[in-house]
Amino acid sequence: MEGFHPRVACPHCGSMHERVPIAVRAQANCRQCGYVLYHRSSISLTGWIALVLAALMVFAIANLSPLGSLTLAGKEVHATLPQALRMTWVQGHIGLSLMTGLFAFLIPLTQLLFLLWALLCLAKGRLPWDFRHGMRILRHLAPWSMMPVLLLAIVVAIVKLAGMARLEPGPAIWAFAVLSILMTMLSRVTALSLWREAEDAGLAPVSGRRLKDRQMAASCSDCGYVQPAGLAHCGRCGARVHRRKPDSLSRAAALVVAATILYIPANILPVMWVRTPAGLSSHTIIGGVIELWQLGSWDLAVIVFIASVVVPMTKLLALSVLMLKRRWANAATQRQRTRLYELVEFIGQWSMLDVFVVVLLSAMADFPGISQVQAGSGAFSFGLVVVLTMLAALSFDPRKGWDARPAQAHSVPDAGRPVPGNRTGAAGRAIIPQITHDARQDD
């Protein structure tokens, strides 16, 4: 099919586009909702492999080296992240230890390993039979990798401890800073972008190739493959294909209600206990913000307040608005709702900040008989709130808001929704995305 361009469906509004070639450091945006469909990096395949290898080496340094050396009353403590996880486990907060270990250690490591494996497969020019399973795992891991949040938690923990003991920063702090930068860069290499790379190299079926003119289409949420509607499984990765996420509204609503209920004890119960010779004191989330402010770190106090109070409330309110405001108003309003959903996706993991801080303090401030920090039940409740709100955002389907628009309001082809008098999703009606140049990309 001469002149054929692969098809790409927007995951936020369902509109169908042609994946046309773009210049280096340019990106293609959905013409209907503005979502970034794909971009072209200036970093080559071998360059990405080098970055992943560098990230793995820095990851080892960050987790094997001490975060710092604390000295108090002649006693010295050296703490690493694995030691902090073990300390939290020994204290009986198994759920909190598992939660932090998953999001700050196991998932980032697994993500890097799968990413390296996938890039090496593409570099060799041959995809193994289980490539599709690896890409599915990589896609589902991406939202739960929280290395930048961990870095900010380390900074907050250091500030809290600076007034209590003599602190000498360890190599792990700088390693985590470098690792956060590398992980942020590597976040641009997604499972969908790897499938597109395989597609362009002739290693995977081309998205939209099987569509006939004016034929209804459906897209796979796992690999982005566009195929004729009505097929139960993806013709490229084998995943189940749904026109829209099944029961998305009821699932998201149930998760939001559960998160709202847990948000109450998360703010009332102490997130940590501090034991000193003077006695036992409890600290809530708001109490931690006040403490940072009193220590003179008003900037960190504002950051923690935003991450631990403003962000969770914003997510709950935004998701509630998106679920309640489903009636079509106009395209501009729906684009604003789509932007709101993207905001919820972006800020989702940052609320885990307080949970990480508590786990780090439990290991770094371990001076028996002088000062000890233990996690409180509020920390685990707050962690569950973060997890539930993230699951709610992942369960919600923003395309259903665009489905509510009347037939005459359709300005671009839609993947998978028939409209009277306008067979949307037709192969011949895919449009060219809006191309913009991003000079800051990969700088």
N, C-alpha and C positions, 0 to 999 in steps of 0.2 A: 504494500500500500504506500505508494510514493507520496512523500510530503506528510505522512502521518505523524502526529505528535501524541505521546502517551497522555492518558487522561488522569486528572487528579480531582478528587472531590473534596470540597472544603468541609472539615469536620465540625465547624461551628454553624454553618448555615445550609450545607448540603448542595451548594451550587457546583456545577461541573465546569472545569477549565481544561484547556490544553496545556500540557507541560512543555512550553517552548524553551529553547536554549536562552540563557541569560548571561550577562557579562560577570566577570569576577567581582565579588563584593556587591553584587546586586541581589535583590530579593523580589519574589513574585507574590503579590497580595491578591486576595480574593476581591473581585470587583463588587461583590454584594455587601460583605460585612467587614472587609479590610484585614482579615486574618492572614498571617504570613504562611503561604502555602509551601514555599520552598525557597532556598537561597543557594548561592554558589560561593564557596569559600576559596580563598587564595591558598589555603594549605592543601598540599597534595596528600594522596593516600599514604605514602611513606612518612610524610610529616605527621599525620595523625597517629600512625603506629609509634613513632618516636615519642610523641606526647603521652601516649598511654603507658609506654615503658617507663618514661620519666615519672609519671604519676604513681606507678606501682612501686618504684624505688623510694619515692618520697613518702608514700603510704607506710612502707616498712619502717622508715626512720621515725616517722611521726608516732607510730604506735609502740615502738621498742624503746624510744628515748623518753626520759622524764620530761613532764611538762614544766617542771621547775623544782627548785630546792627551797623548802621553807624551814626556817629555824625559829624555834620559840622555847625560851627557858632552857637552852642547852640541848634540846631535842631537835633532830633534823628529819624531815620527811621528803622522800623522792616519790613522786606519783606519776604513773603512766595511765593512759586511757583504759587499757585492759585491767589494771589494778583498781581503777575506779569502778569498773563494772563488777569486778569480783567483790569489792567492799560492799557495794549496794546489795549484791546477792546475799552475802554473809549476814548483813543486817536484817534480812528477811523480806526485802523489797524485790522479790523475784521478777514480778511483772515489770517494774520500772527498769531493772537491769536488762531484761530481755528487750524491752522497747528501745532503750538507748543503744544496746549492742547491735540491734538490727539496723536502725536508721543511721548510726554514726560509724559503724564498723563493717558488719557483714554485707549489707546491701551495697555500699560504695565499693567494697572490694570485689564483690560478685559482678557488679556493673563493669568495673574496669577489666576483669578477666574475660567476660563475654564480649566486651567491645574489642579487646585485643584479638580474640579468636575470630570474630567476624571480619575485622580488617585484614587479618592474615589470609583468611579464605578468599577475600576479594583480590588481594595482592597476588595470590597464586592463580587466580583465574578459574577457580573451581569451587562450587558450593557443595558441601557434604549433605547427605540426606537429612540430617537433623538441623540444618541451618534455620529452617522455619521455626523450629521449637526454640532455638536459642534467641532468635529475634523476638519471639513472643515474650520470652522471659525478660529480655532487655527492655522491651517497651513497658512492661508492667512494673519494672523496678525503678524506672526513671523518676517518678514523682516522689519516691520515698528515700532518695539519696540526699542526705542533709548535711553535707560537709561544711558549707558556708555558715549554717546555723551553729554547728559545733564550734567553729572558729570564734564566732561572736560570744558564745557561751564561755569559752576559755578566757576571753578578754574580761568579761563581766566577773568571772570567778577570781581572776587575778586582782582586780580592783577591790573586790570585797575582802580579799585576804591581805592586801597590802598594808592595811592599818592594824592588822592583828599580829603579823609575824614578818620577819625579814625574808624577803622573797628574791631569789635569783632565777630569772627565766631560763628554762632549759631549751635544748635544741628542738624539742617537739613542738614548741609554740611556733617557731619559724617554719618548721616543716609543715605544720597544719596550714599556715598562711599560704605557703607555696602550693600545697595540695588543693586548697580551695580555689586558687586561681586556675590551676590546671583542670580541675573538675568543672569549673564554670566554662572554660573554653571547650572542653570535651562534651558539654551538654548540647552543643550544636550538632553533634553526631548522634542522631536518633535512629531507632529501628527503621522508621520510614525513609530516612535519608540513605541508609544502607541498602534498603530494598531498591531505591531509585538508582543507586550506584550499580547494583547488580543488574538492574534492568538495562541501563545504558551500556554495560559491558557485554550484554547478550547472555548473561548467566541466569536470568529469570524471565518468565513470561512478561510481555509488555502490557501495562495497564491500559485497558480499553480496546485492545487489539481485536477481541472477539465480538465487540459490539457491531451490530449492523445499523445502517442508517435509520434514524428515527426509532431506535429500540430503547426500551426502558432499561435503566442501569441501576446497579447497587454497588456500593463500595465496601471493602473489608476494613474494619477498624484496626486490625492488627498489622496489616502490611500495606494498606492503601490501594490494593488492587481493585480496579473497576471492571465489572463483568456484567453480563445480562442479568436483569432482576429475576427473582424467582428461584435461583439456585441456593440450596441450603448451606453449602460450604464454599469457601474461597477456592478458586481454581489455582491459586499460587501457593498459599500457605496452609490450606486445609482448615482454617478456623471457621467457626459458625458465622454466617453473614446475616445480619438483621438490617432491615431498612432503617430502623431507629432502635435505640437501646430499649430492650423489653422492660416494661414496668418502671421506667426511669423515674417518673414523678412520685410514685408511691414509695419506692426505695429511698429516694432522696429525702422525702418528707419524714419517713420513719427515722432516718439517721439524724436529721436536723433536730427532731423532737428529743431523741436520746441524748444528743450532744447538749441541748439546752438544759435538760434535767441534770446532767453531770456537771454542767458549768457552775451550778449553785454550790455543791460541796467543794468543787475545785477552788473556789474563791473564799469559802468560809473556813475550810480545814487548813491546817498549816502544811506548807509544802516542805518545810524542814524544821528540825529541832536542833538547837545548839546547847550542848552541855558544857558548862564551865564550873569552876569551884564555887561560883556564886549561885549556881542553880541551873535549872533547865528552862530555856526560853523557846517560844514558838515563833515562827515567821510565816506569814501568809504572802501571797503574791504582791499585794499592795504594800505590805510591810517591807518587802525587799526593795521596792521602788523608792520608798521613803528613806530607807537606809542608804541607798546609793546617793540620793540627793543630799543627805546629811554629811556624807563623806566628801562632798564637793564634786562628785562626778555627775553633774546634772545632765550632761549629754548622754551618758549611759543610762541614767534614770529615765530619760525621755524615750530612749530606744527600747528599754525593757518594758516601759509602760505601753508603748505602741504595740510591741510584739506580744505581750502577755494579756493585755486588756483590750486595746483598740482592735487589734486584728481578729481575735476570736469573735468579738461582738459584731464586727463588720461582716465576717463570713456568715454568721448566723442570720443577720438581718438581710444581707444581700441574697443569700439562697432563698430566704422566705419571700422576698420581693419577686425573685425570678419565678418561683413556683406559683405565686398568687397572680402575678401580672402576665397572664398568658394570652389575653385577648389582643388581636392585632390592632395596632393604632396606625402606624405608618413605618416606612423603611428606616427613617432617621431614628425613631424611638427604638426600633428593634436593634439597630446597630449599637445604640447606647446600652441596651440590655446585654448584647454580646460582649461589649467592652467590660461591663460589670462582671460577667462570668469569667472573662480572662483575668480580671483583677483577683477574683476569688481563687483561681488556679495558681496565680503567681505568689500570693501571700500565704498560701495554705500551710506550708511547712514551718514558717518563721515563728509560729506560736510555740514550737517545741523548745524554744530558748530556755525558759525557766526549768524545764525538766532536765536538760543537759547541765545547767548550772548546778542544780542540786546534786546530781550524780558526781560531778567533778569535785565539788566542795567536800563531799563525804570522804574522798580519798586524800585530797590535798590538805585538809584541816583535821587530820587524824593525830591528835596529841593526847593520848590517854591520861586522864587526871588533870589535864590543863584545858583543853578545848577539843571537842568532838562535834562533828556535824552528822546528823542522820536524816534521811529522807522522811517526809511525812506523807500521810495518806492523800493529802491534797495534790501532791505531785503526780501520783498515778492517775487520779481522777482528771487532772488537767491534761495529761498525756492522752487519755482516752478521748477527751473533747477534741483534741487536735486530729487524732486518727479518724474519728467519726465525721468531722466536718470535711476532711479531705476525701473520705469515701463518699460523702454526700455530693461533693463537687464532681467526683469521677462518675457517679451514678446519673447525675443530671444530664439531660440531652438538650443542648441549646438549639439544635436544629428544629425542635418541635415548635419553638416560637415562630420560626420562619414558615413552618407548615401552615400556620393559622392565617397567613395572608391570602386575600382573595385572588381569584385567577387573574384578574386584570392587573394585579400588582406585581406579577412575575416579570422581572426584567432580565434575568439570566437563567440558564438551564439549571434544573435541580436534579440531584442524584436520587432518584427513587420515589418521587411523589407525583402521581398523575394528577393533572389539572384539566378540567373540562375544556376542550378545544385547544389544549396546548400540551402535547406529549413531552413532558420534561424528562431530562436525563438522556435524551437522544444523542447518539454518537455524533451526528452531524451538526449538533447545535452547541457543542462545548465552545466556550469563549476564551479569549486570550486574557490571562491575568494582568493586573496592573504591575508594571515593573518599576521598581525604585532602586536607586543606587545608595548604598550605605557605606560612606567613606570610613566609618569607625569600625566596621566589622573586621575582626581578626587583628586589630591593631595591638 
